[in-house]
């Protein structure tokens, strides 16, 4: 009487079945996208089915650190750039996400690797781009970037924006919902023009901004705004923001004197907000406050405002008055005390 197959027969059956070769294509792509890209290419040795699976990956992340030998940085750069060039040359199919984390300065030279890669991405219905470059000199955003009209998420680092190649608002990035920029130089009103070309932008996060030009940002869809850096002129109209974080840094003249000299429509901007829940003003931004405040002239309550964070000079009367005015118009503020556990804060608040 047969009581079942022996363990040996079961093992042979499993081996002969070759499970990894029968995995659905979508699942194979998902597995490869979770691996470092060099290891993803190495899966070509698994079976005949997997031999070219890596060449149709939909999410690509190239990290310079994966090529570090600890000996010659220049040689590591060359191997990284050569690998990326060859991978993209052999790639076949759509690329939905593209990420780059590198310190290779040669990559961003005019007409260099990045410009070729971006041109290729603009033809692949790209949805997400992350360029985390740690380089000596900022690079100008390639003109082909503005042809990636199906983008939904963008993160760029150490770049320069000019108005030269910006698309008209009628074309633009109609699907872009999140724009994150770090250590970015803005020429002219290219930042305002860029936002205008993104009619559905909801999150704008800028860290390390440098601009000597007038920045004019207008958006009725923007929900979250964070701007930190050095700028001389800022005009904001985004009435439906729920979270605002603005930080102004000092700049130094050639003689070493610190200056701000920033024109910012702070009071009218605050008065225009209707749904704001969080306000953070850091650095020297409150030095832009006028002596008379529009929110005083047109009293309104910020009923949704629950969090205010200010870096303030209490010795400056206009800054202190501004803070007092803001507090008086926010009846639902939640007070927190750094260093005190949240449950003790709740107990204190109920007493």
C-alpha positions in Angstrom: 0.0 0.0 0.0 1.5 3.4 -1.1 1.5 5.8 1.9 2.8 8.7 -0.2 5.9 9.7 -2.1 9.3 9.5 -0.5 11.2 12.7 0.5 13.7 12.1 -2.3 11.0 12.0 -5.0 9.4 15.2 -3.6 12.7 17.1 -3.7 13.3 15.9 -7.3 9.8 17.1 -8.3 10.4 20.5 -6.8 13.8 20.9 -8.5 12.4 19.8 -11.9 9.6 22.3 -11.5 12.0 25.2 -11.5 9.8 27.6 -9.6 11.8 30.8 -10.3 11.5 30.4 -14.0 7.7 30.2 -13.8 7.3 33.4 -11.8 5.0 36.0 -13.4 6.9 38.8 -15.2 5.5 41.5 -12.9 6.7 39.6 -9.8 10.2 39.1 -11.3 10.3 42.9 -12.0 9.3 43.6 -8.4 12.0 41.3 -7.1 14.7 42.9 -9.2 13.6 46.5 -8.2 14.3 45.6 -4.6 17.9 44.6 -5.3 21.0 46.8 -5.7 21.2 47.2 -9.5 24.5 45.3 -9.8 22.9 42.3 -8.1 19.9 42.6 -10.3 22.1 42.2 -13.4 23.7 39.2 -11.7 20.3 37.3 -11.7 20.9 36.6 -15.4 22.7 33.5 -14.2 19.7 32.1 -12.4 18.0 30.6 -15.5 17.4 31.1 -19.2 14.1 32.9 -18.3 15.9 35.4 -16.1 18.8 36.0 -18.5 17.4 39.3 -19.8 14.8 40.2 -17.2 17.0 42.9 -15.7 17.0 44.7 -19.1 13.3 45.5 -18.7 13.3 46.7 -15.1 10.8 49.5 -14.6 12.5 51.1 -11.5 16.2 51.9 -11.6 18.5 53.2 -8.9 22.2 53.7 -9.6 24.4 54.3 -6.6 28.0 55.3 -6.9 28.7 53.7 -3.5 28.1 50.3 -5.0 31.2 50.7 -7.1 33.6 52.0 -4.3 36.8 50.0 -4.2 38.5 52.1 -1.5 41.5 52.7 -3.7 41.0 55.0 -6.6 38.0 57.4 -6.6 38.6 58.4 -10.3 38.6 54.7 -11.3 35.4 54.1 -9.3 33.8 57.0 -11.1 34.7 55.6 -14.5 33.4 52.1 -13.7 30.1 53.6 -12.3 29.6 55.8 -15.4 30.5 53.0 -17.8 28.1 50.6 -16.0 25.2 53.1 -16.1 25.8 53.9 -19.7 25.8 50.3 -20.7 22.8 49.4 -18.6 20.7 52.2 -20.1 21.9 51.4 -23.6 20.8 47.8 -23.3 17.6 48.5 -21.4 14.4 47.7 -23.3 11.0 48.9 -22.2 9.4 51.7 -20.1 11.3 53.2 -17.1 8.8 54.5 -14.5 11.3 55.4 -11.7 14.9 56.6 -12.2 17.3 57.3 -9.3 20.9 58.5 -9.2 23.1 58.8 -6.1 26.6 59.9 -7.1 29.6 62.1 -6.5 30.9 61.8 -10.1 31.6 65.3 -11.3 32.2 64.2 -14.9 28.6 63.1 -15.1 27.2 66.7 -15.1 29.7 68.3 -17.5 27.9 70.1 -20.4 26.8 67.5 -22.9 27.9 64.8 -20.5 26.4 61.6 -19.2 23.5 63.1 -17.3 22.3 65.0 -20.4 22.3 61.8 -22.5 20.5 59.9 -19.8 17.9 62.5 -19.3 17.2 62.6 -23.1 16.6 58.8 -23.0 14.3 59.1 -19.9 12.2 61.8 -21.6 11.3 59.2 -24.2 10.3 56.5 -21.7 7.1 57.9 -20.0 9.1 58.4 -16.7 7.0 59.0 -13.6 9.6 59.6 -10.9 13.1 61.1 -11.0 15.5 61.4 -8.1 19.0 62.9 -8.7 20.9 62.9 -5.5 24.2 64.4 -6.7 27.0 65.4 -4.3 29.3 67.4 -6.5 31.5 70.4 -6.4 29.7 72.6 -9.0 25.9 72.9 -9.6 24.7 71.7 -13.0 22.1 73.3 -15.2 19.0 71.2 -15.4 19.0 69.5 -18.9 16.5 70.9 -21.3 15.2 67.3 -22.0 14.0 67.2 -18.4 11.2 69.5 -19.3 10.0 67.1 -21.9 9.3 64.4 -19.2 5.6 65.5 -19.1 4.3 62.5 -17.3 6.4 63.1 -14.1 4.6 62.7 -10.8 7.5 63.1 -8.3 10.8 64.9 -8.7 13.8 65.3 -6.4 16.8 67.2 -7.7 20.0 68.2 -5.8 22.8 70.7 -6.5 21.2 72.1 -9.7 20.5 75.5 -11.4 17.1 76.4 -12.8 16.9 79.0 -15.6 13.8 80.1 -17.6 15.5 79.3 -20.9 14.0 75.8 -21.3 10.9 76.0 -19.2 7.7 74.7 -20.9 4.7 77.0 -21.2 2.0 76.4 -18.6 -0.2 74.9 -21.3 2.2 72.0 -21.7 4.2 71.7 -18.4 4.0 68.9 -15.8 0.3 68.3 -15.5 0.7 65.2 -13.2 3.5 66.4 -10.9 2.3 66.4 -7.3 5.6 66.6 -5.4 8.7 68.7 -6.2 11.7 68.5 -3.9 14.8 70.6 -4.5 18.1 70.8 -2.5 20.9 73.3 -2.9 19.3 74.9 -5.9 20.2 78.1 -7.6 17.3 80.0 -9.2 17.8 82.5 -12.0 15.0 84.9 -12.8 11.5 83.8 -11.9 12.2 80.3 -13.1 10.9 78.8 -9.9 7.6 80.7 -10.1 7.3 79.7 -13.8 8.1 76.1 -12.9 5.3 76.0 -10.3 3.0 77.7 -12.8 3.6 74.8 -15.2 2.6 72.3 -12.5 -1.2 72.8 -12.1 -1.6 69.9 -9.7 1.4 70.5 -7.5 0.6 69.8 -3.9 4.0 69.6 -2.2 6.9 72.0 -2.7 10.0 71.4 -0.6 13.1 73.6 -1.2 16.2 73.4 1.0 19.3 75.4 0.4 17.7 77.9 -2.0 19.9 80.7 -3.5 18.3 83.4 -5.5 18.9 87.1 -6.2 15.9 87.4 -8.4 12.2 88.0 -7.8 10.5 84.8 -6.9 6.7 84.9 -7.5 4.9 81.7 -6.6 1.2 81.4 -7.3 -0.8 78.2 -6.9 -4.3 77.3 -5.8 -3.5 73.5 -5.4 -0.4 73.8 -3.2 -0.9 72.2 0.2 2.6 71.9 1.7 5.3 74.5 1.2 8.8 74.5 2.7 11.4 77.0 1.6 14.8 77.4 3.3 17.7 79.4 2.1 18.9 82.8 1.0 16.7 84.9 -1.2 16.0 88.6 -1.7 12.5 88.8 -3.1 9.6 86.4 -2.3 6.0 86.8 -3.2 3.6 84.0 -2.3 0.0 83.4 -3.2 -1.1 79.9 -2.2 -4.4 80.4 -0.2 -5.1 76.7 0.4 -1.8 75.7 2.1 -2.2 73.5 5.2 1.5 73.6 6.1 4.0 76.5 5.7 7.7 76.4 6.6 9.8 79.3 5.6 13.4 79.9 6.8 15.6 82.8 5.7 19.4 82.5 6.0 21.9 85.3 6.3 24.2 86.2 3.5 27.6 88.0 3.7 28.8 90.8 1.6 32.4 90.9 0.3 33.4 92.9 3.5 32.0 90.1 5.7 29.0 92.0 6.9 25.8 89.9 7.3 22.8 91.1 5.4 19.3 89.9 4.7 17.7 92.6 2.5 14.7 90.4 1.8 11.4 91.7 0.5 8.6 89.3 1.4 4.8 89.9 1.5 4.6 88.1 4.9 1.5 89.8 6.4 -0.7 89.7 3.2 0.4 86.1 2.6 -0.7 85.0 6.1 -3.9 86.9 5.8 -4.7 85.1 2.6 -4.5 81.6 4.2 -7.8 79.9 4.9 -6.9 76.2 5.7 -3.5 76.5 7.3 -2.8 74.0 10.2 0.9 74.5 10.7 3.1 77.6 10.5 6.9 77.6 10.9 9.0 80.8 10.4 12.6 80.2 11.1 15.9 82.1 10.6 15.5 85.8 9.9 12.2 85.7 8.0 10.4 87.7 10.7 12.7 90.7 10.0 10.5 91.1 6.9 7.5 91.9 9.0 5.9 95.3 8.5 5.0 97.6 11.4 1.3 97.3 10.5 -0.2 94.0 9.8 -2.9 93.2 7.3 -4.3 90.4 9.6 -5.0 93.2 12.2 -6.7 95.4 9.6 -8.9 92.5 8.5 -9.5 90.3 11.6 -9.9 86.6 10.9 -9.6 83.5 12.9 -7.4 80.6 11.9 -9.6 77.9 13.3 -7.5 75.0 11.8 -4.2 76.4 13.0 -2.9 74.1 15.7 0.9 74.5 15.5 3.1 77.6 15.3 6.9 77.6 15.5 8.8 80.9 15.4 12.4 81.9 15.7 11.8 85.4 17.1 13.8 88.3 18.5 11.7 89.3 21.6 13.7 92.6 21.8 12.2 93.6 18.4 8.8 95.2 19.0 7.4 94.5 15.6 8.4 90.8 15.7 6.9 90.4 19.2 3.7 92.2 18.1 3.5 90.0 15.0 3.8 86.8 17.1 1.2 88.1 19.6 -1.2 88.9 16.8 -0.8 85.5 15.3 -1.4 83.7 18.6 -4.5 85.8 19.2 -6.1 84.7 15.9 -5.4 81.0 16.5 -7.9 79.8 19.1 -7.2 76.1 18.7 -3.4 76.1 19.2 -1.9 73.0 20.9 1.0 73.9 23.2 4.0 71.6 23.5 7.0 71.8 25.7 10.3 70.3 24.5 11.7 67.6 26.8 8.3 66.9 28.5 6.6 63.6 27.6 3.4 64.0 25.6 1.2 62.4 28.3 2.4 64.9 30.9 1.6 67.7 28.5 -1.9 66.3 28.1 -2.3 66.2 31.9 -1.0 69.8 32.2 -3.3 71.0 29.4 -6.4 69.6 31.2 -5.7 71.2 34.5 
